[in-house]
Amino acid sequence: MLLFAEKKLRESIEVKRQLLGKVEGTLASMAQSLVTVFGRKGRFFLMGNGGSAADAQHIAAEFVNRFERERPPLPAIALTVDTSVISSISNDYAFEDIFLKQLQALAREGDAVLGISTSGRSPNVIKALEWAQQNGLHTWGWMGQEVTAMDDFCGMAIHVPSVVTARVQECHITLGHVLCALVDEMLASNEGQREGR
């Protein structure tokens, strides 16, 4: 069992190693866009299903509360948490509409939305990203290694080089932490520049 555990840890490390060097520019661009969105009083929406729903909530919490630095709360909203909204949309319309209708109600042009899907094939994520793209939001996707229809509606996308759901999810939450750290660093740098004037 110890050898099996070591194998799984090494697999996780290897996928992250392969990801290294392929995403820094994209993550930095996402972070810079978020700093601009937040500076304009815009909002950051996150969505996904299953484990990706948990990742959306986790990342949103890091922005709303704090990550590694003390700073004012930032407006990040996980579209996965309101069971009354989700169940009513699913019951009255379709499960494919649960993120779309929330964006239609809450989002404005210039906001940012991140779809998280290990397969890249989640119909409710794709439908919401399509609407967001058509309505002037920054649209981003985090997926597994396959290029899918989801890519068509993402201004920026990151593909984790694995088809194993667990390995992809492990990378997604790591990407979330790095994104939070980048935004914190950029905000602190901007604040320091303003104080230095």
C-alpha positions as CSV (number, residue, x, y, z in Angstrom):
1,M,0.0,0.0,0.0
2,L,2.9,2.4,0.7
3,L,4.2,1.8,-2.8
4,F,0.8,2.4,-4.3
5,A,0.5,5.7,-2.4
6,E,3.9,6.7,-3.5
7,K,2.9,5.9,-7.1
8,K,-0.1,8.2,-6.9
9,L,1.9,11.0,-5.4
10,R,4.5,10.7,-8.1
11,E,1.7,10.8,-10.8
12,S,0.3,14.0,-9.3
13,I,3.8,15.5,-9.2
14,E,4.5,14.5,-12.8
15,V,1.3,16.1,-14.1
16,K,2.2,19.4,-12.3
17,R,5.7,19.2,-13.7
18,Q,4.4,18.9,-17.2
19,L,2.0,21.8,-16.6
20,L,4.9,23.9,-15.4
21,G,6.2,26.3,-18.1
22,K,3.0,26.0,-20.1
23,V,0.6,28.2,-18.1
24,E,2.5,31.0,-16.4
25,G,1.7,33.5,-19.1
26,T,-1.9,32.6,-19.3
27,L,-2.3,32.7,-15.5
28,A,-0.6,36.1,-15.3
29,S,-2.9,37.4,-18.0
30,M,-5.9,36.1,-16.1
31,A,-4.7,37.7,-12.9
32,Q,-4.0,41.1,-14.6
33,S,-7.5,41.0,-16.2
34,L,-9.0,40.2,-12.7
35,V,-7.2,43.2,-11.2
36,T,-8.7,45.4,-13.9
37,V,-12.2,43.8,-13.4
38,F,-12.0,44.4,-9.6
39,G,-10.7,47.9,-10.1
40,R,-13.7,48.7,-12.2
41,K,-16.0,47.3,-9.5
42,G,-16.7,44.2,-11.6
43,R,-17.2,40.7,-10.4
44,F,-15.6,37.3,-10.9
45,F,-18.0,34.3,-11.4
46,L,-16.9,30.7,-11.1
47,M,-18.7,27.5,-12.0
48,G,-18.3,23.7,-12.4
49,N,-19.9,20.4,-11.4
50,G,-19.0,17.9,-8.7
51,G,-15.4,18.3,-7.6
52,S,-15.1,21.3,-9.9
53,A,-18.1,22.9,-8.1
54,A,-16.1,22.5,-4.9
55,D,-13.1,24.1,-6.6
56,A,-15.2,27.1,-7.7
57,Q,-16.4,27.6,-4.1
58,H,-12.9,27.2,-2.7
59,I,-11.4,29.7,-5.1
60,A,-14.2,32.2,-4.6
61,A,-13.7,32.0,-0.8
62,E,-10.0,32.9,-1.2
63,F,-11.0,36.1,-3.0
64,V,-13.9,37.1,-0.8
65,N,-12.1,36.5,2.5
66,R,-8.3,36.5,2.1
67,F,-5.5,34.4,0.7
68,E,-2.0,35.0,1.8
69,R,-2.1,38.8,2.3
70,E,-4.4,41.1,4.2
71,R,-6.5,43.1,1.7
72,P,-10.1,44.2,1.1
73,P,-12.6,41.5,0.1
74,L,-12.9,40.9,-3.6
75,P,-16.2,40.2,-5.4
76,A,-16.0,36.5,-6.5
77,I,-19.1,34.5,-6.7
78,A,-19.4,30.7,-7.1
79,L,-22.6,29.9,-9.1
80,T,-22.7,26.5,-7.4
81,V,-23.9,27.3,-3.9
82,D,-27.6,28.4,-4.0
83,T,-29.5,25.1,-3.9
84,S,-32.9,26.9,-4.2
85,V,-31.8,28.7,-7.4
86,I,-30.1,25.6,-8.8
87,S,-33.0,23.2,-8.0
88,S,-35.7,25.6,-9.3
89,I,-33.9,26.2,-12.6
90,S,-33.3,22.4,-13.0
91,N,-36.9,21.7,-12.2
92,D,-38.6,24.4,-14.2
93,Y,-36.2,24.6,-17.2
94,A,-33.1,22.3,-17.4
95,F,-30.0,21.5,-15.5
96,E,-28.1,22.9,-18.5
97,D,-29.4,26.3,-17.6
98,I,-28.3,26.5,-13.9
99,F,-25.2,28.7,-14.6
100,L,-26.6,30.5,-17.6
101,K,-29.7,32.0,-15.8
102,Q,-27.5,33.1,-12.9
103,L,-25.2,34.9,-15.2
104,Q,-28.1,36.5,-17.0
105,A,-29.4,37.8,-13.6
106,L,-26.1,38.8,-12.0
107,A,-23.4,39.5,-14.6
108,R,-22.5,42.7,-16.5
109,E,-20.4,43.4,-19.5
110,G,-16.7,43.5,-18.4
111,D,-17.1,40.9,-15.6
112,A,-15.1,37.7,-15.7
113,V,-16.3,34.1,-15.6
114,L,-14.3,30.9,-15.1
115,G,-15.7,27.5,-16.2
116,I,-14.0,24.5,-14.6
117,S,-14.5,21.1,-16.2
118,T,-12.2,18.1,-16.1
119,S,-13.7,16.8,-19.3
120,G,-14.3,20.1,-21.0
121,R,-17.7,18.8,-22.0
122,S,-20.1,20.0,-19.2
123,P,-23.2,21.3,-21.1
124,N,-24.2,23.8,-18.4
125,V,-20.7,25.3,-18.3
126,I,-20.4,25.5,-22.1
127,K,-23.9,27.1,-22.4
128,A,-23.0,29.8,-19.8
129,L,-19.7,30.5,-21.3
130,E,-21.3,30.9,-24.8
131,W,-23.7,33.5,-23.3
132,A,-20.9,35.2,-21.4
133,Q,-18.8,35.5,-24.6
134,Q,-21.7,37.0,-26.5
135,N,-22.3,39.5,-23.8
136,G,-18.9,41.0,-23.3
137,L,-17.5,39.0,-20.3
138,H,-14.0,37.8,-20.0
139,T,-14.4,34.0,-20.5
140,W,-11.9,31.5,-19.2
141,G,-11.8,27.7,-19.0
142,W,-9.8,25.2,-17.0
143,M,-10.0,21.7,-18.4
144,G,-8.2,18.3,-18.9
145,Q,-6.0,17.7,-21.8
146,E,-8.6,17.4,-24.6
147,V,-9.6,20.3,-26.7
148,T,-13.4,20.4,-26.8
149,A,-16.4,22.7,-27.7
150,M,-15.7,24.5,-24.4
151,D,-12.6,26.0,-26.0
152,D,-14.7,27.8,-28.6
153,F,-16.1,30.1,-25.9
154,C,-13.0,30.7,-23.8
155,G,-10.9,33.8,-24.4
156,M,-8.2,32.1,-22.4
157,A,-8.0,28.4,-21.6
158,I,-5.7,26.1,-19.6
159,H,-5.5,22.4,-20.3
160,V,-4.1,20.1,-17.7
161,P,-2.0,17.4,-19.4
162,S,-4.0,14.4,-18.1
163,V,-7.2,12.5,-18.7
164,V,-7.3,11.2,-15.1
165,T,-10.0,13.2,-13.3
166,A,-8.2,13.3,-9.9
167,R,-4.9,14.5,-11.5
168,V,-6.8,17.2,-13.4
169,Q,-8.6,18.4,-10.2
170,E,-5.4,18.5,-8.2
171,C,-3.9,20.8,-10.8
172,H,-7.1,23.0,-11.0
173,I,-7.0,23.8,-7.3
174,T,-3.3,24.5,-7.6
175,L,-4.0,26.9,-10.5
176,G,-6.6,28.5,-8.3
177,H,-4.1,29.1,-5.5
178,V,-1.5,30.5,-7.9
179,L,-4.2,32.8,-9.5
180,C,-5.1,34.2,-6.0
181,A,-1.4,34.7,-5.2
182,L,-0.8,36.6,-8.4
183,V,-3.8,38.9,-7.9
184,D,-2.7,39.6,-4.4
185,E,0.8,40.4,-5.5
186,M,-0.4,42.7,-8.3
187,L,-2.8,44.5,-6.0
188,A,-0.1,45.0,-3.4
189,S,2.3,46.3,-6.1
190,N,-0.3,48.7,-7.4
191,E,-1.0,50.0,-3.9
192,G,2.7,50.4,-3.3
193,Q,3.1,52.4,-6.5
194,R,0.2,54.7,-5.5
195,E,1.7,55.3,-2.0
196,G,5.1,56.0,-3.6
197,R,3.7,58.9,-5.6
